[in-house]
Amino acid sequence: MTNPNHLPNPLSSMGLTRRQLLKATVGGMSALTLLSLAGCQPVAPSSAPAAAGEAPAAAVPSTLTIGYDLDIIKLDPGIQQAGVDWPAAALVFNRLVEYDNTMMDPVPGLAESWTVSDDGLTYTFQLRQGAKFHSGREVTAEDVAYTFTRNFEIGSQGRFVGYMLSIDTFEATGPYEFVIHLKQQDVTFFPNLAVMSASIVDKETINQVDTHPIGSGPYEFVEWVPGERVVYRKFAGYWNQEQLAQWPDEIVTIPIPEVQTRIANLQSGQVDIATSIPAEFFEQISSDPNLQLLGQEVSASYLCLIFSNERPPFQDNKLLRQAISHAIDKEAILQNVFFGSGESQCNLIPSNHWAYSELDCPTRDLDEARRLLAESGFDTATKITFRTFTGQQFGVPVAEVIQNNLTEIGLNVEIEPLEWAFYVEDAWVGRNFEMTLAWYGREIDPDGLFSSVLRKDQGNNPMRYFNQEVEDLFDKGKATADREERKKIYEEIMNIAILDDTALVKLKTMEIMWAANKKVEGFTLMPKGYPNFNDWKWVG
Amino acid sequence: MQQYILRRLIQMAFVLFLFSTVVFTVLRLVPGDPVAAQLGLEAGQEAYDQLRHEMGLDKPIYVQYMIWLGEISRGDFGTSWRSHQTAISLIQKRFPATIWLTLSAMTIGLLLSVPLGIVSGVRPRSALAHFATFFSLVGIALPSFWLGLMLLLTLSVSLRWLPPSGYISPLVDPVMGLKFLAMPSVTLGIGLAAPLTRFIRSGMLDVMNADYIRTARAKGLIDRLVIFRHALKNAMLSVVTIFGVLLGSLLGGSIITESVFNWPGIGTLLLQAIQQRDYGIVQGVVLFISLIFMTINLLVDLTYAYIDPRIRYQ
């Protein structure tokens, strides 16, 4: 080969022509590519075809596929914290009792029956015989005792201890009998036996609980491919065969963070359920004859504007907080940001809850707001920083509506949007804010719904709100069994903390909505937004 | 030549080390606590402290750095705090999907841009040239997010021709594999073809006026030979550079397109890891991506020698 420019060919020093080198490079790269491509595994949602040549099975295994907005975080129920982990806990494990749709009146789980002593301090559980772990071993009261001991050892890294503060002692009094003694009467204790962290674990396989958990629930854990899917397979040895017969052979959850993509997957049948549907899609879904919205009987989630009691300008300035509560146009937030879904009344208890009572909520009244503002002595030239979070579609729009409202009464508000992880670290845990948005998803019992929000130094009280009167009322409410009596107590708490002190302004109750095709029947979400895996039917 | 490659490899190792240090430090300076990201809103202070201790985040940064260097020297590029899987195993699982997407997007991009670029460079006043200009303008301006969503809504929701998202290797199931590939690779391919068309066009325009082209024509060479043997090869020098950059960024994962189509590639792996402040995975993936970039850069430089024999590496 002659070189037209009579320059030495740099490649000839390697004994190669340029063409040979290029061929070698391309060939090598192709080979490498093919090698790595050959190693791929299919991750197609529910559409992975049967291997070629396989004889058609008598029945194709049925699969329920759920498109989740997030990947799961933890498999070990002892340290699970987040709602996305609920399917892993609910499907793989049983608890002594299980949630009903309202999360307030538990139904039998591993415990077939139970009795409560007259003083309300001793709970005796009779376990069902023949319930088995996926390893084949029978579940006994010893396993329950082991789970409780383990959870107390895990301590603050899990949620169990926080739920079980009233427990004095517990013991397995027989192979199928488990007894719990309380320190004091606590009406909130019993439903909490159905929480994720109260899942009964298998002592013998505990070393693999965070990678391949073994429980006694209706589905066995098959695999978790992070970011791609989690697969559960029906456990043939499950104690409740009648229920099991109504459910599909497999349940697969796939993380699909992009909401449009999640809904497109539902519409085209790639997934059967899509989680966390924002309000703007409700109409589109309910008008589709093949789809249905899955909602809650009652919601334990609410959105608030909260004020810091540790720094100016809201510290010790109740009138300023009240002025703001009169200036905010909650209806505008409801209509413009949430497309009219939900309710904006000021009680932290939703209106369809047994403990709800109608309060004399502050209405939007700009004159009253200006009067309170003038009386508060706050210098309106001072800038108020309003920290909010991104990542949730409503975080910034809600803040913008409020900013506009407050400008109308002469306040100078600057919005500071924070990325979620930084919001949690700095604004929430670090309590570094003047006012901020707070989205609570709590327990449905009125105590669980807001005691950690309004009680001294609690985790959900970054405002550091404190009022001794409120503390006493919470204690009283927890020790009162009669619902009418309790209702009055919580009404009083609302009157003090929300109407008078204006510790926070509730903006709206947050409904959590999922959507499904018609292959599932009777599927509902519980107050915390978790799906009720106990009470539904597969009709695919 | 060998010496040149060797020198470049040594440089690469050094840059990689520097880069890893920067990534390590920056990650720890970025606001947003991995402990908070894991525990969420409702855990108590005690839980935070305990988890921070378990993750080794209560140690000073330089101690954390030494520990990390030690791990890297043992070939351990980090482990997920969430799933306890290693960065390497996660990359191994995700990379094939990214390679498939890159290959098909590149194919689409080249099939569109090379003919369009050549024609509009050689015949700048033709209708096709005007179309090419229009196409590349629109292609550059179109956000891939929007294009992807539109494809998704029309092709899979309305027409039901293609599955909206998911992945299976075309080697395992060619039909389904290609169906899954179609929309993401068209989305990326158009985004790729647009700038490439412009580069090829301007490269060709420059070259077509050069003396040696006139000489070639004067010698009586037919048009095809003039264009492909003399013009295109010389016009390609700048195109190869931009092609290398685009290829590198594709192999590093296309975060937006992968998110829209839920493509289980490197891009979504990195995005999720960043959102969850999963330092181990972020560090591993970023190192991997920079390694890819540097390798492609080296290959591009070597390709220059093929395209332009005047370039020598000594």
Interface residues (C-beta under 8 A of the other chain):
Chain A: N3 P4 N5 L7 P8 N9 P10 L11 S13 M14 R18 R19 L21 L22 T25 T33 S36 L37 A38 G39 C40 Q41 P42 V43 A44 P45 S47 A48 P49 D71 I73 K74 Q81 A82 G155 S156 Q157 G158 R159 G162 D210 T211 W224 V225 P226 G227 E228 I254 P255 I256 P257 E258 Q260 T261 A264 N265 Q267 S268 Q270 G391 E419 W420 A421 F422 V424 E425 D426 W428 V429 Y440 S452 G459 N460
Chain B: M1 Q2 P31 G32 D33 P34 V35 A36 A37 Q38 L39 G40 L41 E42 A43 G44 Q45 E46 A47 Y48 Q50 L51 S80 R82 S83 H84 Q85 L90 Q92 K93 R94 F95 P96 A97 I99 W100 L103 L149 L152 L153 S156 V157 R160 P163 P164 S165 G166 Y167 I168 S169 L171 V172 D173 M176 F180 S259 V260 F261 N262 P264 T268 L269 Q272 Q275 Q276 R277 L299 L302 T303 A305 Y306 P309 R310 I311 R312 Y313 Q314
